Amino acid sequence: MLRDDKNVLPIKTGKPAERLPVVMQGETVVGCPIDDTLVLVLGIGSLTSEQATVFLNGDPAMSVKVTLVNWPLKDGSPAGTHGFVAIVPTNILRRGALKTIMFQHKANVTRYAFASRAASTGELIAMITDLAGSSLPSVIDGLVEGLISGPIGRKKLSAITILLQAGARSDGCIELIGGSDEGEIFVQGWAQDLTPSVTRLLISGRSPSLAECAISVFARPDLNEQSSGFAGLLLANEIVEPNDIERLLFRGRRGWRFTEVYDRRLISGARETPSHVRAILPRVRSSTEILLRMRSAANRFDGTETISSLPFPVRMGIDHVFRVEGSGLLVSGWLLDPDNHVGDVKLRRHRGETQLDANWTRIDRPDVTREFDNKPPFNAGLDPNRHAHGFVAFAPELDGDSTAPFYVELGLSDGRRAFMPLTPTRITSRDAVVRQIRAIDPNAWALRHIVDQQLVPLLRGVNRPAPEIFGVVDLGSFEDVLGPALIIGVDERVEEIAPLIALLALDPETRRAPIVIAAATEIVDRIGVQVRRLADFYGLHLRLVSASGSEDLYDALEVGARAVSTETVVFLAASLLPRNPGWFSKLLAAYEARKECVLSPTLAYEDDSIRWAGTWVAGAQSDRALISRYAGYPIDAVTGMATTEVATATFECCVMPREALFSVDGFTRGYLGTHEKGLDLGLKLKQSGLKSYWLPSAQMLGSDDISVADKASTIALIERIDRQVFDARWANILTKDRVTTTETEAAV
């Protein structure tokens, strides 16, 4: 702004301006830009007031009130008796250049022209030092007070820090700095001019910051009578790390002072700081408010469990803590508090917290009642009809240091806090949900609420990365074979893959095709030897791909698609078997006739009843938006039907363009099973413009996607949860499609 000599803001014309007093010829002034809206102006004159009116670029339409800091010159000057620095706001200039400035005080107006080059804050201080001599501290003090009174941005704060570094005097040192989980920093040392109070100060270091410090003092026999020890809790306007602090600048009884961080200072972590506060607490004196804050800091989490030592009837236990990457924590346990001593329950981590009891689900735990009834400190006995001590809570991932421990904090009615350390177990979203479901009585009254309020939000929040290729082994001359790649996905349901490989090897259409077998690393470790033996025996062109981060069949298929470069891929679940020969050529021929689509055959059970024969948009009267219209019919009922467009294909067996899968970011994470996960991908592809078809003449045999380890009640809950997650993502779009379908059916 001060360096642009060409862009001079013109004086406004139009309505006659007020008549200005006689202009007195003045000297040049030096400008020091603080930020885009503020300039410090240094000059010599005869102004001795604390405020004046200035006209920017001599324009009466651009007048502003300014604060003046002035002092008598140590050496005389023809230009005036006093030096001054004006704090000039320049918002009114917008983007215009500041070339001149006029000061009006009473009947006098003095015009100044700006030096050709603006000064930095350091250069300005050097010039003030030459002009002010022994008045420098009071000048710095006045400038800081003027700057610190208004809004303070990063540039302004930096300028204030530079000014204080030049004008503040040393007043002790800091010997201990302690971090905390709550943002406050504990500081301990000695000083002369610090008083027991809540003091506003400035932190100088890697990045300057304003802060509030609650100061308490204590006697230090090793110091002179004018000095004392101090202990303070420092709360900055922004996050400050203990290692970044170099000085604390504060206004004492005799002006601005600073306490330097001792080069051999002790820096303690968040777990060690409470013990340092507890050690000094009996010795300090200050106001009641500050002492209460010190006691609270002494009662912070130091890594130990303190709930079991409470003298009144409050106890807590944790059953499990599951940590789902990209989502959050699922916490299950119990809290016994018959007399309501607990005010709140928080899940905490370094500078991150969430109130656990705000949305948790309480469940009956009669075992807890039996365990503690009539035992200290529950000697008065527990209500035999009240057992809702258990809880299940989902908490989204907390901010803060990723290496810091998690813990539960109980806020007690007497102001104290008690803590329970947590050790989360990292597991997949599916494992977390299934293990939680299995841990609850299927007849429990709270189960529905747990599903709706805890488990479904956990899955909706899943944002884990796509599975990746961990290893690739080629068996046979895989790269030399042309044609669409046949990708076989293997999940934990498949214990024996030999029958499928044998059928593919005996079929002349698939024997010479490039075949990919993809599975999670632990499954590949289990079937790898068998696959290698069969590939060598039959002379297959086979690629074995192990995947990291694969949770189900569709993850395995996606990784398999990443391991090839063919334009077209054929997906096949390892749990399926061809019902008749020729299925492969039928799929490819139907696909070639349409191009750029997803095309699937009929899936049937071993009793020849239909398992899947197209997914359709249901009418408004159906309780589901998408239905499999022919499910349960005999397979002969559809065998003669023509290829039909459907809402979505099934990815257990289909042919599709490979790039289409990755253009929509593959399968969506956050489902427990594959049914809704496949519908989700089908709708994403439909939105991208890719049509889906069902080919009735090609047929495969296989069972449902059900884990043999899950009970019927668990399976029903898994299906219900997936439907809720799916409906939350697609309900609005499918509602429009259902209305259109209903209107079409009515017209027919």
N, C-alpha and C positions, 0 to 999 in steps of 0.2 A: 504494500500500500504506500509506503513512504519512498520506495525506490523507483516508482514509475513516473519519470519526469514528463512523459508525453501526454498522459491521460489526466489533464487538469480539469477539475469539476467547475463548470461555469457558474457565475453568480446568477441567481434566478432574477428574471425581469417580470414586469406586469404591474401589480399594485405597488404604488410608491412605498419604499421602505422607510422606517423611522430614521430621523436625522441622527447620525452618530456624532459623538463628541469629537473634538480635535484629536487626530491620531498622532501619538508621539513615536518618533523613530526609535526602534529597538534594535537588539542584536539578533544573531542567529541562535536558534534553539536546536537541541538534538532530540530526535525521537527514538524511542525504544519500544517496538511493538511487543505486547504481551501475548495477545491472541488476536483473532480476527475482529474483535470489537473493543479493544482497549489498547491505549498507547500511554507510556510514561514520557513526559516532555520535560527536559532539563534545560534551564536557562538562568540568566542573571537579570535582575530588575529591582524594583523598589516595592513590590507587593509584599505585604506582611500579613495579609488576612489568611484565614483557613479555607475560604471558598471564594470563587470568582465565576463570572460568566465568560465563556469563550465563544468566538465565532470561527467555525472551521472554514478555511480558505477565504476568510474575510466576509462570508455570506451571512447577513443577519437572519436569513431563514434557517440557518443551521447553527443555532445557538444551543449550548448545553452548559449545565452547572458542573463545575469540576472541584475536586478536593485539592488543596494546595499544601505542600509541606515545604516550609522555607526556613532559612537560617541566616544569620549575619555572616558575611564573608570574612574569612580570616585575613585576607588581603584586600585592600580597596580596589575598585574597578570603575572606570568611567561609565560603564553600562548600568550600574546600580549598586545598591548597598547590600542586597541579599541574593543569595542563590535560592532557587526553587525547583521543585519537581511537581508537575501537575499530573493528576490521574485523569486522563481524558477518555471518556467513552466515545466510540466512533461509529456506533450503529447507524446513525443518521446519514453517514457517507455512502452507505451501501458498498458499491465496488469502486467508487471514485478515489482518486489519489489525493492525499493530504499534502498540500504545498506550503500553506501559510496558516498561522493561527493568531487571533487577536484576543487579548485579555481585556475585559472591561471591569473596572472596580470603581464604584462611585462615578466621578465625572471623567475619569481617565481611561483611555484605551491605548494599549500598546500592541503594535504589530510585530510579529516575529516570522522570519522565514526559516524553513527547516534546512538543516545541513543536508548535503547531497547524499549522504549515506546514513542509513539507520544504524543504531548501536545495539549490540547484544546486551543482555542483562549484566553480564560480567564487566563489559566496557563501561556501561553506565555507572556501576558501582565504583570503578576506578576513577572516573571523572568526579563523582560526588565526593570521594575521599580527598581528592586534591582541593576541592572547593570548601569542604565542610570542616576539615581538621578534627578537632576534638568533639564537634557536634555530630559526627557520623552516627554514633549509636542512636541518638534521638531522631535523626533523619530516617534511618532504617526502620526504627520503631514506628514512626508516623506512616511510612509507606506501607509497611506490613499491615498495620491496622486499617488503612484505607483499602487495601486489596482484599483482605480477608473478610471484609464485611458483606460483600455481595456473593453471588453464585461463583463457585470455584470449579473450573475445568482443569484438565490435565496440564495445559500450557501455563495457566495462571498459577497453579500450585507449584510447578517447577520454578517459576520466577520468584515466588515467595520464598521457596527453599534456598535459592541462590542468595537472595537478599539477607536471609537470616544467617546463612553460613558466614556472611561477611560481617554482620553486626552483632550476633549473639555471642555471649561470653561463656566460657567453660564453667560448669557448675556440678562436677561430680562425674561418676561413671556407673555403668550398668555391668553387674557381675554375673547375673543369671537371667536367661531368657527361656521361658517354658511355653511350649505349644499346648493346644487343647483341641477337643473335638467340636467345640462350640464357637470357634472364631476368636475368642478372647486370648490374649497372650499375657502370660505372667512375667513381670519384670521385677528384678530385685537388685539393689545397689545402694549407693549413697549420694547425697546432694546437700547443698547449703540452702537453696532457695525454693525447694519443693515443700508445699504445705499439705496437710491431710485434707483433701477435698477432691471433687470431681473436676479434673482439669482438661481443657481442650488443648491439644498439642499437635505437633506435626512430626511425622516419622520421616527421617531422611535415610535413604538407602538406595537399593536397586531401583525402586520406584517410589517417589514421595507420596505420602498419603496423610490426610487428616484423621485424627483419632481422638477418642475420649479416654481418659485414664482415671480410674478410681484409685487415689493415692492414700496409703496409710504409712505411718512412720514409726520407727522404733529406735531405741538408744543404741549407739555404737561406741563403746568405751575406747575403741582403737582410733577414733577420729577426734578432731578438735571440737570445741564447744559450739562452733557455728554450724557444724555438719551433723547429719543424722542419717541413719539408714532409712530406706524406703522400700515398700513392696506395693506394686500396682497391678491392676488388671486393665490391659490395653485393648480397646475395641475400635478397630479402624473402620473407615467407611467402605473399604474393599478388602479383599483377602490379602493378608500380608504373612509371609513365612518368617519364622524367627531368624533364620540365617540371613535374611535380606535387610535386617535393621542395622544401621550404623550409628545413628544419633536420634535422640528425642529432643525436639526444640519446643520450649514452652515459655510462657510469659510469667516470670516470677515477680516478687515484690519490687525488684530493682531493674525491671526491663526483661528483654528476651535473653534466655539462657539455654544451654544445651548440656545434656548428659551424654557422654561418649560411651560406646560399647567397648568394654575392656577387651584387649586383644586376646586375653587368656580366659574369656568368659566361658561359663558353662551353659550349654544348650541342652535342654531336656525335652524328651518327646511327650506326647499327650498322655501316655500311661504313667510316666514318672512325675509329671508336674504336680498332681494332687498331693503327693507326699511332701514336696517342697513347700506347698502352701500350708499344709497341716503343721509343718515344723515351725514356720514363722508366725502362724496365727496367734499363739498365746502372747507374743511379745509386742504386737503392733497396737497402735491407737489411731482412731479415726472416728468418723460419724457412724451412727448405728447402721445407716443404709449401706455404707461401704463395708463395714465389718460383716454384714449379712451376705454381701456379694462375695467376700473373701471366704466365708464359711461354705457358701454354695460351691465355689471353685475347689475347695478342699474336699468336697464330697462328690467329685466327679469320678467317672469310671476309670479305674486304674488297672483293669484286666482281671479283677477278682470278682467272684460271685458274693454278693452281700445280702441277698434276700433271705437266705436260710438263717442268718444271724439276727434278724429283726426281733425286737423284744415283744412285739405284739403279733396277733394271729394273722399273718400274711405269709403265704408260701407259694412257690411257683415251680413248675416243672416243664421241660421241653421234650416232646416226643420225637420230633424230627424237624429239620430245617432243610428244605430242598431249594437249591439255587438253580434256576433255569436261565441259561445264557440268553441274553437279549430280551428277557421278560422281567424277572424279579425273583422274589423269595416267597415260598409257601411254608408258613410256620404253623405247626400244630403242637398244642400243649395244654396246660391247665393252670388256672390261677385261683387259689383258695383265699377269699377275702370276705368272711362272713360279716364283719363289722364295718365294711366300706371305708377302710383306711386308704385305699388306692384311689388317687384322683385321675390319673391317666397312665396309659401304657404306650411307650414309644419304642419303635425300632430305630436304632441309631447306628451311625458310622461316622467316621471323620467328616465333620461339617455337613452331614446329611442326616435327615431324620424324617419319619412319617409316624403319624399317630395310629398305632396298631389297633387300639380298641374303638376307633371311629367307625370301622366297617367290618370288624371281625364277626364270625358266626359262633355263638355259644352252643355247646353240645353237652348232653348229660354225661357225667363221669361219676357214677356211684362208687367206683373203685377208689377214687380220691376221698370221698366222704368216709368210706370204711377205714381207710388207711390212717386218717388224722383224727377221727372222732375220739374225744376225751383224752387226747394226748397233748402234752405241752407244745405250744401255748394255747391250744384249743380246749382247755379244761372245762369251759362252760358248756361244751357239747355243740354239735352241729345239727342243723335242722334235718331230720331224717327224710323229709319230703323235698328237699332242695338239693339237686345234684348238677346244676348247670355250671360246673366249674371249668369244663373243657372249652377250647376255642380252636378255630382254624382261621387263618388270615393270610390273604395274599397281599404282598407289598411290592409295588414296582421298584425296579433297581434304584438305589440311592446314589446321589452325587457324592463326591469326595474321593479321597485317596483310595485307589483300587486295592492297595495292599493292607489297608486298615481293617481291623476286626469288626464284625457286627456284634451288637449286644442289645438286650432289652433293658429299658430304663423304666422303673416304676416311680411316678411322682406321688409322694405320700402327702397326706392331709396336713402334717406338721411342717411341711416345707422341705423335708429331707428327700433324698433319692436313694433307690436301691437298684442293683444291677444284676443281670444274668448274661454271662458271655454266651455267644452262639458260635457253633461250628457248622456252617452250611455244607451240604453234600451236593456237588455238581452232578446233575442228572438231566436227561432229556425231558422235554415237556410232557411227553406221553408217559414216561416212567413216573414222573412226579404225580400226575393226575391219577394214574392207575393205582399207585401205591397208597395214595390218600383215600381213594374209593374203597380199597380192600381193607383199610384200617378202620372203617366206620361200619357199624351195623346197618345193613340195607334197610332195616325197618325204622331207623332213627328218624325222629320228627324233623331234625335239622338238615337232613341229607339234601333235600331239594334246595334249601337256601345256600348250602355249601357249594353246590354245583353252579347255581345262578350267580352268586355274589363273589365267589373265590376262584373256582376252577375255570369258568368261562372267561373272566377277565384275564387270567393268567395266559390262556391260549391266544386271546385276541392281541395280547401285547407281544407275542413271540416275534422276534425280528432276527432270528439266527441266520448266519450266512448259508448259502447253498452248499450242499455236499461237494466234496472235491475228490479228484483222482489221487489215490494214495500210491498205487503201483499198477503197472501194466506188464503182462507177460504174454508174448505171442507164441502160440503152439501151431506149427505149420506155417505155410507161406501166406499169412493173412493179408499183407499189403499187396500181394500180386493178384488178388481176386477182385473182380469188378462186380457191381450190382449193389442194390440196397442192402444195408447191414441189418441183420437180424439180431436184435438186442434182447437178451433174456435177463430179466431181473429176478434175483433170488432173495427171499427174506427168510425170517426164522421159522416159518411154517414148513419149509421144504427140507426134509431130512434126507431125501434120496433123489438126486438129479439124474441118475443113470437112465431111467426109462425114457425121459424126454430126449436126452442126447442120442440114445439109441434110435428112437423114432425119427429124429431129424437126420441121422446118418443113413438110415435105410430109405429115406424119401429122396428120390433123385433131384427134386426141386430145391431142397434145402441142403443136400449133401455138399454142393459146391458153393454155397452162399457164404459170405463172410459172417461168422457168428461171434457175437460178443456175449460173454457171461459176466455180469456185474453184480456185486454184492458188497456189503459192509466187510471191513477187513477181517473181523472175527469169523464171519461166515466163509470167506475165501480161505482162511487158514484151515477150516474144517473140511471143505470140499475140494480144495486145490489138487491134492494128490489124485483123487478119483477123476476129476475133470481131465488132468494131464494124461492119465492112463487111457481114458476113453478116446480122447482126441488123437493120441498116437495110434490106437488100435484101429479106428475108423478112418484115419487120414483126413481129419477135418481141418478147416482153416479157421482157427479159433483164437480169440483174444480174451484173456482172463483179466478183469479189471477189479481191483479192490478200492473201496471208497471210504474216505474219512468223513464223519458227520452224517452218514446215511442211517435213517431211522426206520425206513419201511421199503416196500416194493418200489414205489414211485421214485423215491430218492435214488435207489439203485439204477432204475431205468434212466433217470436224468444223467447220472454219472456215466453210464454206458454210452449215452448219446454224445457226451463231451469227449469220449475217447475215440471217436471216428470222424471222418471228414466227408462221408457220402451225403449227397443232397437229400436222399430219402432214407428213412429208418422204419423198421418194423419192430414194434414193441411186443413182447410176449412174456407174460408172467410164468415163472418156472412151475407154478402149481397147475397150469393148464396143459392139456394134451389134445392133439388134433383128433376130431371125431371121424373124419374121413380124409383120404389123401386128396391132394390138389388144392388145399386151403391157401397155400402160399401164392400160387399162381393166380388164383381167383382174386385174392386181395390186391395183388399188384396190377392185374388187368383192370379191375374196377377203378383203382386209383389213377392209372394212366388215362382212363377215359374221362376223368374229371379234372385231374391235376390240382395242386394247391388246395388240399382238403385233408380232413381226418376221417379215416374209414375203418370201421370195425366189423367183425363177424358176429354171429350169434354166439352167446355163451350158454351152455346147458349143463345141468347136473348129470350125474352118471345114470339116473333113471330116465333120461331123455326129456325131462321137463325144463322149461326155459328159465334160465337165471337172469339173462339180460338180452333184450332184443330192441334196443333203442331207448333213449331217454327223451321224454316229451314234456313240453310245457303243459301243465294241468290247467283245467278250467278253474274258475273262481270258487266252485263248490268243494274242491279238494283241499285237504288239510296240508298238502305238500305242493310246492310250486313246480317241482319236477318229478315225474313218475316214470317207472318202467312199465309200459302199458301191457305187455304180453307176459310178464313174469308169472310162472306157474303153469302156463299153457303147455300142451304137448308140443314138442319141437316140429312135428309134422304140420302143425297149424300155420307155420310161417315159412316153411321150406320153399314153397313156390312163389313167394312174394318177390317183387322187384326191389332193386336198391332204392333206399328211401332216405330222404334228408331228415335228420333228427336234431334235437336241441344240442346234445353233446354226444360224443362217442365214448367208448370205454377204453382207457389206456392200459388195461390188462392185456389187450390184444388190439393193435391198430397199425395202420400205415399212415405216415404223415411226413411233411417236409421237416427236416432236422432244424433248420434255422427258425422255424415258426415257434418251436419250443422256447428258444432262448430270447426271441423277440418280446416275449411277455414275461421274462424273468423266471421261466420254469414253473415248477409246482409251488404253490403257496405253502409256507410253513405254518404250523399252528393247529394242525388237525391230528386227532388221535388215530384214526383209521384212514383207509384209502378211498372210501366211497365218496364222501363229500370233497375230499382233496382232488379226486378226479373230476367231479362236477365243476369245481372251482376253476381248474385249468381249462375245461371245455368252454366255460362261459368267457374266460379271458380270451381264448382263441376266437370265439364267436365275435366278441367285441372288436377284435383286430381285423375282422373281415374273412376269417377262415371258416368255411362251412364244414359240417359234420354229417357223415352218412353211415347207414347201417346196411350191411351186406348179408341178407338172410341165407344165401346159398352156401356160405362158408361158416363152419361150425366148430366150436372148441368145447372141450369138457373140463369142468373143474368145480371146486367148492367155493364157498363164500370166504371173504377176507376176515376170518375169525381166529384169534389165537387160542390154542388148545389150553393154555394156562389160565384163561379167564372164565369165571363163572357166568351163568346166564344173566344174573343181575348186574354184573360188572359190564358185560357186553351191551346190555340195554342202556346203561348210563353213558357208556362211551358213545353210542350212536346218538343219544339225545344231546350230549354236549357238542358233538360235531355238527348236528343240525342247527343248534343255537349259534355256533360260530359262523357257519355257512349263511344262515338267514340274516345275521347281522351285517354281513358283507354284501349280500346280493338281494335282500328283500325289496328294496325300492325298484331296482331294475326288473326283477321278475314279476312284480305286481303289475307293471305296465304290460309285460308280455302275456300275463294271464288274462288281463282284461281284453286284450286283442283276440286271444284264443277263444274266449267265451263269446265275444261278439261274432266271430267267424262261425263258430258252431251253431249259434242261434240263427244266423242267416241261412246256413245250409238246411 
